[in-house]
């Protein structure tokens, strides 16, 4: 910790609150996370004013603390900041958050926010905001958002695939693969169970046995995934 700190210095005045909160945390194990800017500037300022008490932990940005704690390898604080960011990321502000500079550089935050965003892609308001950000990227003004777009598309594709497909399980009720379905790619052209090798594999969705080299269930017609 000391070695790392000896090579680090706040480079901008707006980083001072994060460093101050970090030092307070190292002395007291207490920290106070302010609302995200995307939750409203007024609510953030009001929180900071309310917490401006000498004996209280100085309020700070959970995103700034996450980045700083990750850099300094204070993993317990990093996870505390991540949990706080997660609770404050909602459907109302997720688009702005996932396309932010912090998300672009912090994969854990980006994955969490992309999961939330993909789950709400059918919302017209969400789609409109995503489209607006895509336009900025195409104009070259938000190149840092490219990673979020790529991950969002991957997760959207996986989500769509999983919603339409089914896995395979062993038809024998006492077999281990009965309660632990496997993917089609792990079974391949085999029709008998990979574990007990006695019974056919069957569709998890409808229970139809896969007695041939089929890539989809012959009962419910869903694709095996």
N, C-alpha and C positions, 0 to 999 in steps of 0.2 A: 504493500500500500504506500509506504513512505517513498520507496524507489520510484513508483509510478508518479506520485504527486510531485516529485522533484523535477520531473520533465514536463509537467503540465502547468499552464498558467491560463487564467481566463483571458481570452483575446478580445472580448467585447463587453461593454458595460451591461448588456442585457443578459449576460451569463452569470452575473454576480449573485442573483437570488438563488440559482441552483447550487453554486459553490457554498454559499452561506448555509443553505439547508442541508447540504451534504456534511459540512463540518458539525452542524448542530446534531445531525443524526448520529455521527460517529461518537459524539460525546454523551448523548442521551438515549439513543435508539428510538427517537421520536421524529416523525415527519408529518408534514401537513400538505396534502396535494390540493392545489387549486383546481377549479373547473377548467375544462379545455376551452380554448378560444372559440371553437366551433359550437360550444354550448351557449354562447352569448357573451359578448364583451362586458356587458353590464353586470351579469351574475358573477363573472370572474373578478371584476374590480371590487364589487361589494364584498365578496368572500375575502379578498386580500385586505380590505380595510377592516373588516370584522376581526381578522386574525392578527392584526398589527399590534400585538401585545408583547412587551419585552420578554416575559417568561414563557410565552408560547412558541411552538415550533414555527419558524417563518414559512409562510406559504410559498409553494414552488410549483412549477410545471411538471406533471408526472412524466411527460414525454422527454423533457430535458434531463430529468433525473434518471430515466431509463437508459438514455444514451450515455450519460456520465458513469452510471453504475456498471454498465456493460464494459465501458472502456477501462474502468479501474478494477474490473473483475470482482465487484461486490455483488455477488449473485443473489443473495437474499433480498437486497434492496431492489435489484433489477426486477425480480419476480413480484415484489410488492408493488412496484410502479406499474408493471404490466397488468396486474390484477385490477389496479385502479383505472388504467386506460380502458380495459375491457368493460368495466361497469359503466363507464361514461361514453362508450361508443354505442350509439343507438341508430335506429333506422333514419332518424332525423339528421344525423351528422356524419354517417359512415362514408358517404361519397367524398366529402371534403377531406376526411381523415385518411382514407386509403390512398388518395392521390396527393398526399402531402410529402414534403421532403423527408420527414422522420420515417414514415412508412417505407419510403423508397430505400432507405439505408438500413432498416431493421426488419429482417424477414419474419421474425416471430409476430410482430405487430401486423405486418402486411397480411400474413396468412389468416390471422384471427379476423381481421376486418374484411378480407375477401370472402371468408365463409359467411359472414353476416350479410354482405352485399349480394352475393349470389342467391341467397335464400329469399331476397326481396326484389329480384330483377324483374318480376312481372308487374311490379308497381309502376304505373305510368310516371309518377313523380321521380322515382329513382332512375328510371330509364332516361328521362329528360336530362337529369343532372349528369349521368354517365356520358350521354351523347355530347353534352356541352364540353366535358373534359376531353373527350376524344377529339373534338374539333380543335382544342388548344394544342393537343399533341401533334395533330396533322399540320398545324401552323408552325410547329417548332418551338413554341413558347413553354411547353411543359414536357420536355424530353425525359425528365426524371420519373414520369408516370408510366413509362413503357413497361417496367417490371410488373406493376400492379395490373395493367391491362392484360399482359401475358398470363399471369397467375389467375386472374379472374376468368379468362376464357378457358383455361385448363379446368378449373373447378366447375364452371358452368357445363362443360362437356361431360365431365365425370358425373355430375349430378343428374344430367339428363339421361346418361347411359344407365346409371344405377336405378333410376325411377322406372325404366322400361325393361330392364333385364332381371334375371333370377340366377341364383347359384344352384349348385348341385349338392345333394346329400345322399348318404347310403340308405337304401330301402329297409335295411335291418335295424330295428329300433334299438338294439343293444350295442350297435357299433359306435365307435368314437366319432366317426364322420356323420353320424345322424344328428348330433347336437353341434357339430362344427362344420357347416357347409363350406365347400371349396369352390374355387372359380373354374370356369370352363377351360381356361388356359392350362390349368394344372392337371386336368383330366385328359384332354386331347381326344384321341380316337377311342380310348378305352371305354368300355361300357360297364365293366365290373368295378366294384369299390376298390380304391387304392389301398385301403387299410385291411379290411377283412378278406377281400378278393373272392367273396362267395356270392354277394348280392349285387344286383344292378344299382346304379346311381339313379336318383330320381329328382324331379323338379321340386325345389323348395316351395314354389308358389302353389302348385295344384296337386303335387304328389304323383304325377305321371312318370312311369319308369322310362328311363332312356335306354332302350334296348337296341339302339343303332347309333351310327356315327352322325348324330344330329347336332347342329349348332343352335337349334332352338327347340323348345318343348313342343311335342306333338299333341299335347293336350290344350294348354292355355295359349300356345303360339308365341310366348315371350322368348326373347333371345337369351341364351345362356351367357353370363358375364364372368 
